[in-house]
Amino acid sequence: MVDTELLMRYANSRAEDAFAELVRRYINLVYSAALRQTGGRVSAAQDATQAVFIELARQASKLTRHPALSGWLYTTARRMSGLLVRDEQRRLQREREACTMQQLLHDREPELDWGAMAG
């Protein structure tokens, strides 16, 4: 069965076997593109791969008219991976800023002179 037929079966009747066959055919392509885009980070590539196939399931009916499913999957893998990398970089930056702010606040607290307070 060609990709278009499998996609139509899934889009029309939610045939899980048709979707599973599409995943089987393209998981290596999607994962390898995601792995390159994420700099070799396996967990990020796995997350991106999962996101791509979730998007494929969501847009199945629209994609039945797409001329090259493999091209769409590759492009979507790169886009999803890029978004994951960007979001992770932003999260790390926020964490660094929060740590810096905590350090600044901690350093500004006056030290108590317990000897002067006792006398």
N, CA, C and O atoms as a printed pandas DataFrame, in Angstrom:
     atom_number atom_name residue_name chain_id  residue_number  x_coord  y_coord  z_coord
0              1         N          MET        A               1    0.841   -1.177    0.000
1              2        CA          MET        A               1    0.000    0.000    0.000
2              3         C          MET        A               1    0.890    1.246    0.000
3              4         O          MET        A               1    1.894    1.292    0.710
4              5         N          VAL        A               2    0.529    2.237   -0.781
5              6        CA          VAL        A               2    1.315    3.461   -0.829
6              7         C          VAL        A               2    0.945    4.368    0.341
7              8         O          VAL        A               2   -0.092    4.197    0.981
8              9         N          ASP        A               3    1.815    5.327    0.599
9             10        CA          ASP        A               3    1.623    6.222    1.744
10            11         C          ASP        A               3    0.273    6.925    1.726
11            12         O          ASP        A               3   -0.386    7.039    2.760
12            13         N          THR        A               4   -0.132    7.388    0.571
13            14        CA          THR        A               4   -1.398    8.122    0.456
14            15         C          THR        A               4   -2.577    7.248    0.875
15            16         O          THR        A               4   -3.485    7.712    1.565
16            17         N          GLU        A               5   -2.560    5.993    0.462
17            18        CA          GLU        A               5   -3.645    5.078    0.831
18            19         C          GLU        A               5   -3.664    4.830    2.340
19            20         O          GLU        A               5   -4.724    4.818    2.966
20            21         N          LEU        A               6   -2.491    4.635    2.903
21            22        CA          LEU        A               6   -2.419    4.419    4.358
22            23         C          LEU        A               6   -2.916    5.649    5.109
23            24         O          LEU        A               6   -3.661    5.542    6.083
24            25         N          LEU        A               7   -2.497    6.799    4.646
25            26        CA          LEU        A               7   -2.915    8.042    5.289
26            27         C          LEU        A               7   -4.421    8.243    5.165
27            28         O          LEU        A               7   -5.073    8.677    6.114
28            29         N          MET        A               8   -4.969    7.931    3.999
29            30        CA          MET        A               8   -6.426    8.049    3.801
30            31         C          MET        A               8   -7.175    7.076    4.705
31            32         O          MET        A               8   -8.199    7.437    5.284
32            33         N          ARG        A               9   -6.677    5.850    4.833
33            34        CA          ARG        A               9   -7.319    4.881    5.731
34            35         C          ARG        A               9   -7.335    5.394    7.154
35            36         O          ARG        A               9   -8.340    5.282    7.855
36            37         N          TYR        A              10   -6.213    5.960    7.578
37            38        CA          TYR        A              10   -6.171    6.479    8.938
38            39         C          TYR        A              10   -7.069    7.700    9.085
39            40         O          TYR        A              10   -7.797    7.821   10.070
40            41         N          ALA        A              11   -7.023    8.597    8.118
41            42        CA          ALA        A              11   -7.819    9.826    8.190
42            43         C          ALA        A              11   -9.319    9.518    8.177
43            44         O          ALA        A              11  -10.089   10.160    8.892
44            45         N          ASN        A              12   -9.728    8.556    7.380
45            46        CA          ASN        A              12  -11.158    8.262    7.227
46            47         C          ASN        A              12  -11.723    7.360    8.319
47            48         O          ASN        A              12  -12.849    7.568    8.772
48            49         N          SER        A              13  -10.955    6.367    8.741
49            50        CA          SER        A              13  -11.519    5.402    9.686
50            51         C          SER        A              13  -10.637    5.175   10.915
51            52         O          SER        A              13  -10.884    4.255   11.694
52            53         N          ARG        A              14   -9.631    5.993   11.088
53            54        CA          ARG        A              14   -8.712    5.879   12.219
54            55         C          ARG        A              14   -8.134    4.467   12.345
55            56         O          ARG        A              14   -8.012    3.922   13.442
56            57         N          ALA        A              15   -7.785    3.892   11.195
57            58        CA          ALA        A              15   -7.201    2.551   11.161
58            59         C          ALA        A              15   -5.796    2.602   11.761
59            60         O          ALA        A              15   -4.862    3.113   11.144
60            61         N          GLU        A              16   -5.668    2.070   12.957
61            62        CA          GLU        A              16   -4.395    2.123   13.663
62            63         C          GLU        A              16   -3.297    1.351   12.949
63            64         O          GLU        A              16   -2.129    1.735   13.012
64            65         N          ASP        A              17   -3.657    0.270   12.274
65            66        CA          ASP        A              17   -2.650   -0.498   11.556
66            67         C          ASP        A              17   -2.048    0.310   10.405
67            68         O          ASP        A              17   -0.865    0.170   10.096
68            69         N          ALA        A              18   -2.856    1.145    9.779
69            70        CA          ALA        A              18   -2.359    1.999    8.703
70            71         C          ALA        A              18   -1.391    3.048    9.251
71            72         O          ALA        A              18   -0.348    3.314    8.653
72            73         N          PHE        A              19   -1.743    3.635   10.380
73            74        CA          PHE        A              19   -0.869    4.627   10.986
74            75         C          PHE        A              19    0.418    3.966   11.475
75            76         O          PHE        A              19    1.503    4.525   11.314
76            77         N          ALA        A              20    0.302    2.792   12.066
77            78        CA          ALA        A              20    1.485    2.067   12.544
78            79         C          ALA        A              20    2.435    1.756   11.392
79            80         O          ALA        A              20    3.654    1.807   11.559
80            81         N          GLU        A              21    1.890    1.439   10.244
81            82        CA          GLU        A              21    2.732    1.173    9.068
82            83         C          GLU        A              21    3.454    2.441    8.624
83            84         O          GLU        A              21    4.625    2.380    8.252
84            85         N          LEU        A              22    2.787    3.573    8.657
85            86        CA          LEU        A              22    3.448    4.840    8.316
86            87         C          LEU        A              22    4.572    5.147    9.299
87            88         O          LEU        A              22    5.654    5.578    8.901
88            89         N          VAL        A              23    4.314    4.925   10.569
89            90        CA          VAL        A              23    5.343    5.149   11.585
90            91         C          VAL        A              23    6.517    4.217   11.326
91            92         O          VAL        A              23    7.670    4.647   11.368
92            93         N          ARG        A              24    6.241    2.950   11.058
93            94        CA          ARG        A              24    7.300    1.979   10.793
94            95         C          ARG        A              24    8.159    2.408    9.601
95            96         O          ARG        A              24    9.384    2.285    9.636
96            97         N          ARG        A              25    7.516    2.906    8.560
97            98        CA          ARG        A              25    8.235    3.321    7.353
98            99         C          ARG        A              25    9.123    4.538    7.576
99           100         O          ARG        A              25   10.202    4.639    6.992
100          101         N          TYR        A              26    8.673    5.452    8.411
101          102        CA          TYR        A              26    9.356    6.753    8.485
102          103         C          TYR        A              26   10.003    7.094    9.818
103          104         O          TYR        A              26   10.591    8.167    9.954
104          105         N          ILE        A              27    9.912    6.226   10.786
105          106        CA          ILE        A              27   10.453    6.591   12.096
106          107         C          ILE        A              27   11.962    6.834   12.047
107          108         O          ILE        A              27   12.460    7.732   12.725
108          109         N          ASN        A              28   12.688    6.057   11.266
109          110        CA          ASN        A              28   14.137    6.252   11.187
110          111         C          ASN        A              28   14.487    7.587   10.537
111          112         O          ASN        A              28   15.411    8.268   10.982
112          113         N          LEU        A              29   13.765    7.961    9.502
113          114        CA          LEU        A              29   13.987    9.252    8.840
114          115         C          LEU        A              29   13.736   10.399    9.811
115          116         O          LEU        A              29   14.555   11.309    9.939
116          117         N          VAL        A              30   12.612   10.346   10.483
117          118        CA          VAL        A              30   12.222   11.412   11.403
118          119         C          VAL        A              30   13.195   11.485   12.581
119          120         O          VAL        A              30   13.647   12.567   12.955
120          121         N          TYR        A              31   13.514   10.327   13.160
121          122        CA          TYR        A              31   14.407   10.311   14.321
122          123         C          TYR        A              31   15.803   10.807   13.957
123          124         O          TYR        A              31   16.396   11.577   14.712
124          125         N          SER        A              32   16.334   10.382   12.820
125          126        CA          SER        A              32   17.690   10.809   12.454
126          127         C          SER        A              32   17.735   12.308   12.161
127          128         O          SER        A              32   18.718   12.970   12.495
128          129         N          ALA        A              33   16.695   12.848   11.547
129          130        CA          ALA        A              33   16.645   14.298   11.315
130          131         C          ALA        A              33   16.568   15.042   12.647
131          132         O          ALA        A              33   17.231   16.062   12.833
132          133         N          ALA        A              34   15.763   14.529   13.564
133          134        CA          ALA        A              34   15.625   15.160   14.883
134          135         C          ALA        A              34   16.924   15.061   15.670
135          136         O          ALA        A              34   17.311   16.007   16.356
136          137         N          LEU        A              35   17.593   13.929   15.573
137          138        CA          LEU        A              35   18.842   13.739   16.302
138          139         C          LEU        A              35   19.915   14.724   15.820
139          140         O          LEU        A              35   20.657   15.281   16.629
140          141         N          ARG        A              36   19.992   14.932   14.527
141          142        CA          ARG        A              36   20.950   15.916   13.996
142          143         C          ARG        A              36   20.588   17.318   14.452
143          144         O          ARG        A              36   21.464   18.091   14.841
144          145         N          GLN        A              37   19.322   17.648   14.410
145          146        CA          GLN        A              37   18.876   18.998   14.752
146          147         C          GLN        A              37   19.058   19.307   16.235
147          148         O          GLN        A              37   19.259   20.462   16.610
148          149         N          THR        A              38   18.988   18.285   17.072
149          150        CA          THR        A              38   19.117   18.490   18.517
150          151         C          THR        A              38   20.551   18.306   19.000
151          152         O          THR        A              38   20.798   18.256   20.205
152          153         N          GLY        A              39   21.473   18.207   18.092
153          154        CA          GLY        A              39   22.879   18.076   18.474
154          155         C          GLY        A              39   23.214   16.732   19.090
155          156         O          GLY        A              39   24.131   16.641   19.907
156          157         N          GLY        A              40   22.495   15.692   18.717
157          158        CA          GLY        A              40   22.777   14.349   19.214
158          159         C          GLY        A              40   22.157   14.017   20.556
159          160         O          GLY        A              40   22.468   12.977   21.136
160          161         N          ARG        A              41   21.298   14.868   21.056
161          162        CA          ARG        A              41   20.644   14.609   22.348
162          163         C          ARG        A              41   19.474   13.645   22.123
163          164         O          ARG        A              41   18.447   14.007   21.550
164          165         N          VAL        A              42   19.657   12.434   22.583
165          166        CA          VAL        A              42   18.708   11.353   22.323
166          167         C          VAL        A              42   17.314   11.659   22.844
167          168         O          VAL        A              42   16.338   11.492   22.113
168          169         N          SER        A              43   17.198   12.104   24.092
169          170        CA          SER        A              43   15.867   12.333   24.668
170          171         C          SER        A              43   15.133   13.450   23.922
171          172         O          SER        A              43   13.923   13.361   23.719
172          173         N          ALA        A              44   15.844   14.490   23.516
173          174        CA          ALA        A              44   15.213   15.569   22.758
174          175         C          ALA        A              44   14.774   15.065   21.385
175          176         O          ALA        A              44   13.704   15.431   20.901
176          177         N          ALA        A              45   15.594   14.230   20.762
177          178        CA          ALA        A              45   15.236   13.671   19.450
178          179         C          ALA        A              45   14.021   12.757   19.563
179          180         O          ALA        A              45   13.167   12.740   18.676
180          181         N          GLN        A              46   13.945   12.001   20.650
181          182        CA          GLN        A              46   12.780   11.142   20.866
182          183         C          GLN        A              46   11.519   11.975   21.059
183          184         O          GLN        A              46   10.466   11.650   20.511
184          185         N          ASP        A              47   11.625   13.045   21.835
185          186        CA          ASP        A              47   10.476   13.930   22.045
186          187         C          ASP        A              47   10.032   14.559   20.735
187          188         O          ASP        A              47    8.836   14.640   20.454
188          189         N          ALA        A              48   10.988   15.002   19.935
189          190        CA          ALA        A              48   10.659   15.613   18.646
190          191         C          ALA        A              48   10.012   14.599   17.713
191          192         O          ALA        A              48    9.057   14.926   17.010
192          193         N          THR        A              49   10.517   13.383   17.700
193          194        CA          THR        A              49    9.950   12.326   16.854
194          195         C          THR        A              49    8.506   12.054   17.245
195          196         O          THR        A              49    7.637   11.917   16.384
196          197         N          GLN        A              50    8.255   11.976   18.539
197          198        CA          GLN        A              50    6.890   11.760   19.004
198          199         C          GLN        A              50    5.994   12.925   18.583
199          200         O          GLN        A              50    4.863   12.711   18.146
200          201         N          ALA        A              51    6.488   14.137   18.711
201          202        CA          ALA        A              51    5.701   15.317   18.328
202          203         C          ALA        A              51    5.372   15.304   16.842
203          204         O          ALA        A              51    4.276   15.703   16.448
204          205         N          VAL        A              52    6.303   14.853   16.018
205          206        CA          VAL        A              52    6.065   14.798   14.569
206          207         C          VAL        A              52    4.922   13.834   14.261
207          208         O          VAL        A              52    4.032   14.160   13.475
208          209         N          PHE        A              53    4.941   12.664   14.865
209          210        CA          PHE        A              53    3.889   11.694   14.570
210          211         C          PHE        A              53    2.545   12.082   15.183
211          212         O          PHE        A              53    1.495   11.716   14.655
212          213         N          ILE        A              54    2.571   12.808   16.273
213          214        CA          ILE        A              54    1.317   13.358   16.808
214          215         C          ILE        A              54    0.748   14.366   15.812
215          216         O          ILE        A              54   -0.456   14.385   15.553
216          217         N          GLU        A              55    1.617   15.195   15.265
217          218        CA          GLU        A              55    1.183   16.183   14.268
218          219         C          GLU        A              55    0.675   15.485   13.008
219          220         O          GLU        A              55   -0.305   15.924   12.406
220          221         N          LEU        A              56    1.328   14.415   12.614
221          222        CA          LEU        A              56    0.860   13.638   11.459
222          223         C          LEU        A              56   -0.549   13.111   11.712
223          224         O          LEU        A              56   -1.402   13.180   10.827
224          225         N          ALA        A              57   -0.797   12.594   12.893
225          226        CA          ALA        A              57   -2.131   12.085   13.225
226          227         C          ALA        A              57   -3.162   13.207   13.200
227          228         O          ALA        A              57   -4.278   13.021   12.714
228          229         N          ARG        A              58   -2.786   14.378   13.727
229          230        CA          ARG        A              58   -3.717   15.510   13.758
230          231         C          ARG        A              58   -4.058   16.006   12.358
231          232         O          ARG        A              58   -5.202   16.374   12.087
232          233         N          GLN        A              59   -3.069   16.017   11.469
233          234        CA          GLN        A              59   -3.267   16.602   10.141
234          235         C          GLN        A              59   -3.449   15.555    9.040
235          236         O          GLN        A              59   -3.309   15.871    7.859
236          237         N          ALA        A              60   -3.751   14.345    9.407
237          238        CA          ALA        A              60   -3.821   13.250    8.434
238          239         C          ALA        A              60   -4.735   13.561    7.258
239          240         O          ALA        A              60   -4.364   13.306    6.112
240          241         N          SER        A              61   -5.915   14.103    7.512
241          242        CA          SER        A              61   -6.850   14.349    6.406
242          243         C          SER        A              61   -6.313   15.407    5.444
243          244         O          SER        A              61   -6.531   15.299    4.237
244          245         N          LYS        A              62   -5.619   16.424    5.946
245          246        CA          LYS        A              62   -5.041   17.449    5.075
246          247         C          LYS        A              62   -3.870   16.902    4.266
247          248         O          LYS        A              62   -3.655   17.294    3.119
248          249         N          LEU        A              63   -3.124   15.999    4.875
249          250        CA          LEU        A              63   -1.907   15.503    4.244
250          251         C          LEU        A              63   -2.156   14.441    3.181
251          252         O          LEU        A              63   -1.223   14.048    2.481
252          253         N          THR        A              64   -3.379   13.974    3.043
253          254        CA          THR        A              64   -3.659   12.986    1.998
254          255         C          THR        A              64   -3.425   13.583    0.611
255          256         O          THR        A              64   -3.211   12.851   -0.356
256          257         N          ARG        A              65   -3.465   14.901    0.516
257          258        CA          ARG        A              65   -3.235   15.566   -0.774
258          259         C          ARG        A              65   -1.804   16.083   -0.915
259          260         O          ARG        A              65   -1.462   16.690   -1.931
260          261         N          HIS        A              66   -0.973   15.849    0.089
261          262        CA          HIS        A              66    0.418   16.330    0.053
262          263         C          HIS        A              66    1.209   15.476   -0.937
263          264         O          HIS        A              66    1.098   14.250   -0.923
264          265         N          PRO        A              67    2.002   16.111   -1.790
265          266        CA          PRO        A              67    2.709   15.348   -2.827
266          267         C          PRO        A              67    3.815   14.427   -2.306
267          268         O          PRO        A              67    4.087   13.393   -2.917
268          269         N          ALA        A              68    4.452   14.779   -1.198
269          270        CA          ALA        A              68    5.560   13.954   -0.693
270          271         C          ALA        A              68    5.518   13.907    0.827
271          272         O          ALA        A              68    5.979   14.830    1.498
272          273         N          LEU        A              69    4.972   12.848    1.356
273          274        CA          LEU        A              69    4.857   12.711    2.801
274          275         C          LEU        A              69    6.234   12.701    3.467
275          276         O          LEU        A              69    6.405   13.276    4.541
276          277         N          SER        A              70    7.204   12.058    2.841
277          278        CA          SER        A              70    8.543   12.003    3.440
278          279         C          SER        A              70    9.132   13.405    3.587
279          280         O          SER        A              70    9.788   13.694    4.587
280          281         N          GLY        A              71    8.908   14.265    2.618
281          282        CA          GLY        A              71    9.387   15.647    2.713
282          283         C          GLY        A              71    8.708   16.395    3.844
283          284         O          GLY        A              71    9.358   17.135    4.583
284          285         N          TRP        A              72    7.404   16.207    3.981
285          286        CA          TRP        A              72    6.672   16.857    5.070
286          287         C          TRP        A              72    7.189   16.367    6.419
287          288         O          TRP        A              72    7.401   17.164    7.332
288          289         N          LEU        A              73    7.391   15.063    6.543
289          290        CA          LEU        A              73    7.876   14.501    7.798
290          291         C          LEU        A              73    9.266   15.032    8.140
291          292         O          LEU        A              73    9.535   15.373    9.292
292          293         N          TYR        A              74   10.143   15.103    7.151
293          294        CA          TYR        A              74   11.501   15.605    7.373
294          295         C          TYR        A              74   11.471   17.067    7.813
295          296         O          TYR        A              74   12.125   17.445    8.786
296          297         N          THR        A              75   10.716   17.873    7.097
297          298        CA          THR        A              75   10.607   19.296    7.425
298          299         C          THR        A              75    9.997   19.495    8.806
299          300         O          THR        A              75   10.455   20.337    9.578
300          301         N          THR        A              76    8.979   18.732    9.112
301          302        CA          THR        A              76    8.321   18.834   10.415
302          303         C          THR        A              76    9.251   18.375   11.533
303          304         O          THR        A              76    9.239   18.941   12.626
304          305         N          ALA        A              77   10.051   17.355   11.263
305          306        CA          ALA        A              77   11.023   16.891   12.260
306          307         C          ALA        A              77   12.034   17.991   12.564
307          308         O          ALA        A              77   12.369   18.215   13.727
308          309         N          ARG        A              78   12.515   18.668   11.553
309          310        CA          ARG        A              78   13.467   19.758   11.763
310          311         C          ARG        A              78   12.809   20.909   12.536
311          312         O          ARG        A              78   13.415   21.490   13.436
312          313         N          ARG        A              79   11.568   21.228   12.171
313          314        CA          ARG        A              79   10.869   22.325   12.839
314          315         C          ARG        A              79   10.584   22.002   14.303
315          316         O          ARG        A              79   10.836   22.823   15.184
316          317         N          MET        A              80   10.060   20.810   14.560
317          318        CA          MET        A              80    9.749   20.404   15.938
318          319         C          MET        A              80   11.020   20.338   16.785
319          320         O          MET        A              80   11.019   20.745   17.947
320          321         N          SER        A              81   12.086   19.832   16.208
321          322        CA          SER        A              81   13.363   19.752   16.932
322          323         C          SER        A              81   13.879   21.141   17.260
323          324         O          SER        A              81   14.352   21.395   18.367
324          325         N          GLY        A              82   13.784   22.033   16.291
325          326        CA          GLY        A              82   14.218   23.407   16.520
326          327         C          GLY        A              82   13.427   24.078   17.628
327          328         O          GLY        A              82   13.987   24.806   18.448
328          329         N          LEU        A              83   12.137   23.835   17.650
329          330        CA          LEU        A              83   11.290   24.403   18.704
330          331         C          LEU        A              83   11.678   23.838   20.077
331          332         O          LEU        A              83   11.750   24.575   21.060
332          333         N          LEU        A              84   11.924   22.541   20.131
333          334        CA          LEU        A              84   12.330   21.933   21.401
334          335         C          LEU        A              84   13.656   22.494   21.889
335          336         O          LEU        A              84   13.811   22.796   23.072
336          337         N          VAL        A              85   14.605   22.634   20.984
337          338        CA          VAL        A              85   15.919   23.184   21.351
338          339         C          VAL        A              85   15.762   24.621   21.834
339          340         O          VAL        A              85   16.338   25.007   22.851
340          341         N          ARG        A              86   14.987   25.406   21.107
341          342        CA          ARG        A              86   14.774   26.807   21.489
342          343         C          ARG        A              86   14.112   26.914   22.854
343          344         O          ARG        A              86   14.527   27.718   23.689
344          345         N          ASP        A              87   13.082   26.102   23.080
345          346        CA          ASP        A              87   12.388   26.132   24.365
346          347         C          ASP        A              87   13.315   25.720   25.505
347          348         O          ASP        A              87   13.263   26.303   26.588
348          349         N          GLU        A              88   14.160   24.723   25.268
349          350        CA          GLU        A              88   15.096   24.288   26.294
350          351         C          GLU        A              88   16.121   25.378   26.590
351          352         O          GLU        A              88   16.457   25.612   27.751
352          353         N          GLN        A              89   16.616   26.041   25.557
353          354        CA          GLN        A              89   17.569   27.134   25.765
354          355         C          GLN        A              89   16.933   28.269   26.551
355          356         O          GLN        A              89   17.575   28.850   27.426
356          357         N          ARG        A              90   15.694   28.591   26.255
357          358        CA          ARG        A              90   14.993   29.640   26.998
358          359         C          ARG        A              90   14.794   29.250   28.453
359          360         O          ARG        A              90   14.966   30.073   29.352
360          361         N          ARG        A              91   14.434   27.996   28.683
361          362        CA          ARG        A              91   14.234   27.519   30.053
362          363         C          ARG        A              91   15.542   27.600   30.831
363          364         O          ARG        A              91   15.558   28.052   31.976
364          365         N          LEU        A              92   16.631   27.166   30.218
365          366        CA          LEU        A              92   17.933   27.227   30.881
366          367         C          LEU        A              92   18.336   28.669   31.187
367          368         O          LEU        A              92   18.892   28.949   32.249
368          369         N          GLN        A              93   18.055   29.578   30.258
369          370        CA          GLN        A              93   18.374   30.983   30.478
370          371         C          GLN        A              93   17.570   31.552   31.651
371          372         O          GLN        A              93   18.110   32.290   32.476
372          373         N          ARG        A              94   16.283   31.209   31.725
373          374        CA          ARG        A              94   15.457   31.663   32.847
374          375         C          ARG        A              94   15.972   31.100   34.165
375          376         O          ARG        A              94   15.992   31.799   35.177
376          377         N          GLU        A              95   16.387   29.837   34.152
377          378        CA          GLU        A              95   16.920   29.230   35.372
378          379         C          GLU        A              95   18.211   29.913   35.806
379          380         O          GLU        A              95   18.418   30.142   36.997
380          381         N          ARG        A              96   19.082   30.240   34.851
381          382        CA          ARG        A              96   20.325   30.947   35.183
382          383         C          ARG        A              96   20.017   32.320   35.765
383          384         O          ARG        A              96   20.637   32.734   36.745
384          385         N          GLU        A              97   19.064   33.026   35.168
385          386        CA          GLU        A              97   18.693   34.348   35.676
386          387         C          GLU        A              97   18.111   34.259   37.086
387          388         O          GLU        A              97   18.420   35.084   37.945
388          389         N          ALA        A              98   17.276   33.261   37.314
389          390        CA          ALA        A              98   16.690   33.082   38.649
390          391         C          ALA        A              98   17.777   32.765   39.673
391          392         O          ALA        A              98   17.738   33.264   40.797
392          393         N          CYS        A              99   18.728   31.951   39.292
393          394        CA          CYS        A              99   19.836   31.611   40.189
394          395         C          CYS        A              99   20.663   32.854   40.496
395          396         O          CYS        A              99   21.060   33.070   41.641
396          397         N          THR        A             100   20.922   33.667   39.484
397          398        CA          THR        A             100   21.679   34.907   39.675
398          399         C          THR        A             100   20.925   35.853   40.602
399          400         O          THR        A             100   21.520   36.455   41.496
400          401         N          MET        A             101   19.631   35.983   40.393
401          402        CA          MET        A             101   18.820   36.854   41.246
402          403         C          MET        A             101   18.835   36.359   42.691
403          404         O          MET        A             101   18.949   37.153   43.624
404          405         N          GLN        A             102   18.720   35.041   42.870
405          406        CA          GLN        A             102   18.752   34.483   44.228
406          407         C          GLN        A             102   20.096   34.780   44.880
407          408         O          GLN        A             102   20.154   35.129   46.059
408          409         N          GLN        A             103   21.162   34.643   44.123
409          410        CA          GLN        A             103   22.502   34.897   44.661
410          411         C          GLN        A             103   22.656   36.364   45.036
411          412         O          GLN        A             103   23.216   36.684   46.085
412          413         N          LEU        A             104   22.156   37.260   44.177
413          414        CA          LEU        A             104   22.235   38.690   44.476
414          415         C          LEU        A             104   21.445   39.033   45.735
415          416         O          LEU        A             104   21.915   39.801   46.574
416          417         N          LEU        A             105   20.261   38.472   45.867
417          418        CA          LEU        A             105   19.445   38.728   47.051
418          419         C          LEU        A             105   20.111   38.156   48.301
419          420         O          LEU        A             105   20.084   38.778   49.363
420          421         N          HIS        A             106   20.685   37.016   48.178
421          422        CA          HIS        A             106   21.338   36.380   49.315
422          423         C          HIS        A             106   22.563   37.173   49.737
423          424         O          HIS        A             106   22.804   37.346   50.932
424          425         N          ASP        A             107   23.337   37.657   48.780
425          426        CA          ASP        A             107   24.554   38.413   49.085
426          427         C          ASP        A             107   24.258   39.769   49.721
427          428         O          ASP        A             107   25.104   40.317   50.429
428          429         N          ARG        A             108   23.089   40.306   49.481
429          430        CA          ARG        A             108   22.756   41.633   49.998
430          431         C          ARG        A             108   22.219   41.606   51.422
431          432         O          ARG        A             108   22.087   42.656   52.050
432          433         N          GLU        A             109   21.911   40.436   51.933
433          434        CA          GLU        A             109   21.405   40.347   53.304
434          435         C          GLU        A             109   22.527   40.722   54.263
435          436         O          GLU        A             109   23.629   40.185   54.150
436          437         N          PRO        A             110   22.280   41.622   55.194
437          438        CA          PRO        A             110   23.340   42.017   56.117
438          439         C          PRO        A             110   23.670   40.880   57.074
439          440         O          PRO        A             110   22.797   40.144   57.534
440          441         N          GLU        A             111   24.933   40.769   57.347
441          442        CA          GLU        A             111   25.347   39.762   58.325
442          443         C          GLU        A             111   25.133   40.349   59.723
443          444         O          GLU        A             111   25.473   41.500   59.999
444          445         N          LEU        A             112   24.579   39.546   60.560
445          446        CA          LEU        A             112   24.323   40.012   61.927
446          447         C          LEU        A             112   25.587   39.869   62.768
447          448         O          LEU        A             112   26.277   38.851   62.709
448          449         N          ASP        A             113   25.875   40.895   63.541
449          450        CA          ASP        A             113   27.007   40.855   64.471
450          451         C          ASP        A             113   26.459   40.421   65.820
451          452         O          ASP        A             113   26.016   41.236   66.630
452          453         N          TRP        A             114   26.504   39.107   66.036
453          454        CA          TRP        A             114   25.914   38.553   67.249
454          455         C          TRP        A             114   26.619   39.067   68.494
455          456         O          TRP        A             114   25.986   39.195   69.542
456          457         N          GLY        A             115   27.891   39.359   68.413
457          458        CA          GLY        A             115   28.628   39.882   69.571
458          459         C          GLY        A             115   28.107   41.245   69.981
459          460         O          GLY        A             115   27.939   41.510   71.171
460          461         N          ALA        A             116   27.850   42.109   69.018
461          462        CA          ALA        A             116   27.337   43.462   69.316
462          463         C          ALA        A             116   25.921   43.387   69.859
463          464         O          ALA        A             116   25.527   44.200   70.695
464          465         N          MET        A             117   25.162   42.420   69.391
465          466        CA          MET        A             117   23.789   42.296   69.858
466          467         C          MET        A             117   23.735   41.773   71.284
467          468         O          MET        A             117   22.820   42.119   72.032
468          469         N          ALA        A             118   24.695   40.947   71.674
469          470        CA          ALA        A             118   24.715   40.379   73.016
470          471         C          ALA        A             118   25.156   41.395   74.055
471          472         O          ALA        A             118   24.743   41.300   75.211
472          473         N          GLY        A             119   25.992   42.377   73.673
473          474        CA          GLY        A             119   26.566   43.307   74.614
474          475         C          GLY        A             119   25.780   44.515   74.795
475          476         O          GLY        A             119   26.162   45.389   75.573
